């Protein structure tokens, strides 16, 4: 798939969904390598066609893309085939020649309910001013962590 074909598919998908789309959903819907899509999304954002929701996990070199949505210029392209052809002509056959960059994107970490509860307990310890309330909250969290569901991944 050429860079322009991929850009067209991204814009069409985002226009069709009419709401932010998760990165992994785009990878699956477009059937493209995650690294290739990663680079294409940043190109589209740099040119004002889409808006990305990203974050930098600890010790990450590259940001993690959570969602993408169309901006007004991207929506205009989706609605006007002439503008789309002008911006992303199919006669341009350029492809991503360095699919190894960025290096493998980090796999999604499976987070369990127990891990979330542990983080919540740390927040309670750090911010609860009323010691009696803190003790009650920590006991409730400890009780929840004992449930079988606490060992399951959230997503």
C-alpha positions in Angstrom: 0.0 0.0 0.0 1.4 3.4 -0.9 1.6 6.3 1.6 -1.2 8.1 -0.2 -3.4 5.0 -0.2 -2.9 4.7 3.5 -3.6 8.3 4.1 -6.8 8.0 2.1 -7.9 5.0 4.1 -7.2 6.7 7.4 -9.2 9.8 6.4 -12.1 7.6 5.1 -12.2 5.5 8.3 -12.2 8.5 10.6 -14.9 10.2 8.5 -17.0 7.1 8.5 -16.8 6.5 12.3 -17.5 10.3 13.0 -15.7 9.9 16.4 -12.2 9.3 17.7 -10.9 5.8 16.8 -8.5 3.8 18.8 -5.1 3.1 17.3 -5.4 -0.7 17.5 -8.9 -0.5 15.9 -7.4 1.4 13.0 -4.6 -1.2 12.6 -7.2 -3.9 12.3 -9.7 -2.0 10.2 -7.1 -1.0 7.6 -5.1 -4.2 7.8 -1.7 -2.4 8.0 1.5 -2.8 10.0 1.2 -0.8 13.3 4.6 0.9 12.7 3.6 2.1 9.2 0.3 3.4 10.5 2.1 5.1 13.4 4.2 7.1 11.0 1.4 7.9 8.7 -0.8 9.3 11.5 2.0 11.6 12.6 2.3 12.8 9.0 -1.4 13.5 8.8 -1.4 15.3 12.2 1.6 17.4 11.1 -0.3 18.6 8.1 -3.4 19.4 10.1 -5.8 16.7 8.8 -6.1 14.7 12.1 -5.7 15.2 15.8 -3.9 12.5 17.9 -4.3 11.7 21.5 -0.9 10.5 22.7 1.1 10.0 25.8 4.7 9.1 26.7 4.9 5.9 28.8 7.8 5.9 31.3 11.1 5.5 29.6 9.5 5.5 26.1 11.3 6.8 23.1 8.2 7.2 21.0 4.8 8.3 22.1 1.9 5.9 22.4 -1.1 6.8 20.2 -4.4 6.3 21.9 -7.0 7.8 19.5 -7.2 9.8 16.3 -9.9 12.0 15.0 -10.5 14.2 12.0 -9.9 17.9 12.1 -11.9 20.2 9.8 -9.3 20.1 6.9 -9.4 16.3 7.0 -13.2 16.3 6.9 -13.1 18.6 3.9 -10.9 16.1 2.1 -13.2 13.2 3.0 -16.2 15.2 1.6 -14.5 16.4 -1.6 -12.9 13.8 -3.9 -11.1 16.6 -5.9 -9.4 17.9 -2.8 -8.5 14.4 -1.7 -7.0 13.6 -5.2 -5.0 16.9 -5.0 -3.7 16.2 -1.5 -3.1 12.4 -1.9 -2.8 11.6 -5.6 -2.9 7.9 -6.5 -0.3 8.5 -9.1 2.3 9.0 -6.3 3.5 5.5 -5.6 5.8 6.3 -2.7 5.9 3.7 0.1 7.4 3.6 3.6 10.9 2.4 3.0 11.9 2.1 6.6 9.1 0.1 8.2 11.6 -0.9 11.0 11.5 2.7 12.3 10.2 3.3 14.8 11.3 0.1 16.5 8.7 -2.4 17.7 5.9 -0.5 19.4 5.4 -1.6 23.0 2.8 -4.3 23.4 -0.2 -3.2 25.4 0.3 -4.1 29.0 -2.4 -6.2 30.6 -3.5 -4.4 33.7 -5.4 -6.2 36.4 -8.0 -4.8 38.7 -5.6 -5.6 41.6 -3.0 -3.3 40.0 -5.5 -0.5 39.7 -6.6 -1.0 43.3 -3.0 -0.9 44.5 -2.5 2.4 42.7 -5.7 3.6 44.3 -4.4 2.6 47.7 -1.3 4.6 47.2 -3.4 7.6 46.3 -5.5 7.2 49.4 -2.3 7.0 51.5 -0.8 10.0 49.9 -3.9 12.3 50.0 -6.4 11.2 52.6 -6.2 13.6 55.6 -8.8 12.0 57.8 -7.0 8.9 59.3 -10.2 7.1 60.1 -11.5 7.6 56.6 -8.2 6.5 55.2 -8.3 3.3 57.2 -11.9 2.5 56.0 -10.9 3.1 52.4 -7.8 1.0 52.6 -9.8 -1.8 54.2 -12.4 -1.6 51.3 -9.6 -1.7 48.8 -8.0 -4.7 50.5 -11.4 -6.5 50.5 -11.8 -5.8 46.8 -8.3 -7.2 46.0 -9.3 -10.5 47.6 -12.0 -11.1 45.0 -11.3 -13.5 42.1 -12.1 -10.8 39.6 -9.2 -8.7 40.9 -6.7 -11.0 39.1 -8.3 -10.6 35.7 -7.0 -8.1 33.2 -9.2 -5.0 32.7 -9.0 -5.1 28.9 
